[in-house]
Amino acid sequence: MMRRTAASIPVELENPGQVLACVGFLEAAELLMGNCEAHFDWSGTKTQFVLVADGDTNPFEVVLDFLEVAEVVELTPIGYVEGGAADGADDDAEDARHAKPGGPEDERSGALDDTPSAPSFNSGRVTAAAFPSGEGNRSTLPIRLVQAEGRHLTLSHWADGSSRNPFKLFAGQASARGVLKKLLGPEETGFRAAWKQRREALLAAPFGHCQPIKGGTFYFDARRAWTGIDAGFSPDEQAMPVHSSPVVEVLAAVGLEHARPDEYATRKVRYAVWGHPMPVMLARAALSGADLKAPMRRFEFELDLSGKNKVTTFAQEETQA
């Protein structure tokens, strides 16, 4: 019989980004390990997110190790031309334009190279025959995180061309690739530096470690919101760092790939957590509040505005009738 490993991490249920990131851990572990189940355990003084997967390794460690080495690749539709009217300049535009063919991602063929290599953060693009939004825009191109063995995670919820709510919070000209590159590293403020320096502490509480991050993120971590203090200026415009969790920001984007919270009115959002182990397919439905006849807790929050960006705020638990 295949051995299974269970592990848990603390989670703040009132922080929407942390709950979405829990779903992201489940999605990533399902891809990397298989046969996963997860639930929230609120029986103690601190709520825990419990994740069980095939294998004999801590599933949270497997996912975080994947984020440490994965290449960052942009996806483009067939016939995509850089520099169209919808495109704006960003700080990694030159990287994208001059990405070299023949590396881990050959932008001429879109083929994955199986040769292991260290992340270069200049890995170019790959053409996707099935592109979610139909046409590309530099600031909203989907991202693929690719491991040397060829396993990959796709982040594309902000480019969802279906009838689902894309739940895109970031705006402006910054590309999703630029945001992800900043969140992961290799700069000292990125996840990869923290994972190398404080591995055990980060593994014990991945969401507890916040770092000063200059400029925009995906805006999932409610702890980075400054709108409530009405300071009279924007930290983004002043290049001031705002503390946030790279793990929350990245894994929340992974969690949104196949699941969405319920935006039941303009900028008013509901989500739910579940208290019984569920596989990934059911967990996706549970997040949106589907009645699955399991112990559930439901929360709602408002998306605030910071310039053109939407930002999460801390949620309140709905009272049970």
RAUR-V63441 format. One record per backbone hydrogen bond with DSSP energy under -1.0 kcal/mol. NH is the residue of the N-H (numbers start at 0). CO is the residue of the C=O. Records with the same first field share a line. If there is no record, write none. Layout:
NH = CO / CO
This chain:
4 = 52
6 = 50
8 = 48
10 = 46
14 = 11
18 = 14
19 = 15
20 = 16
21 = 17
22 = 18
23 = 19
24 = 20
25 = 21
26 = 22
27 = 23
28 = 24
29 = 25
30 = 26
31 = 27
32 = 28
33 = 28
36 = 51
37 = 277
38 = 49
39 = 273
40 = 47
47 = 40
48 = 8
49 = 38
50 = 6
51 = 36
52 = 4
53 = 33
54 = 2
61 = 57
62 = 58
63 = 59
64 = 60
65 = 61
66 = 62
67 = 63
68 = 64
69 = 65
70 = 145
72 = 143
73 = 123
74 = 141
75 = 125
79 = 76
86 = 83
92 = 89
95 = 91
96 = 92
97 = 93
105 = 110
109 = 105
112 = 103
125 = 73
127 = 75
133 = 130
139 = 136
142 = 154
143 = 72
144 = 152
145 = 70
146 = 150
149 = 146
152 = 144
154 = 142
158 = 155
159 = 156
178 = 174
179 = 175
180 = 176
181 = 177
182 = 178
183 = 179
184 = 180
189 = 186
190 = 182
191 = 183
193 = 189
194 = 190
195 = 191
196 = 192
197 = 193
201 = 197
202 = 198
203 = 199
204 = 200
207 = 204
210 = 243
212 = 241
223 = 220
224 = 221
228 = 225
229 = 226
237 = 233
238 = 235
239 = 234
241 = 212
243 = 210
248 = 244
249 = 245
250 = 246
251 = 247
252 = 248
253 = 249
254 = 250
255 = 251
256 = 253
261 = 269
263 = 261
264 = 267
267 = 264
268 = 300
269 = 261
270 = 298
271 = 286
272 = 296
274 = 294
277 = 37
282 = 278
283 = 279
285 = 281
286 = 282
288 = 285
289 = 284
291 = 289
296 = 272
298 = 270
299 = 315
300 = 268
302 = 266
303 = 310
305 = 308
308 = 305
309 = 168
310 = 303
311 = 218
314 = 13
315 = 299
317 = 297
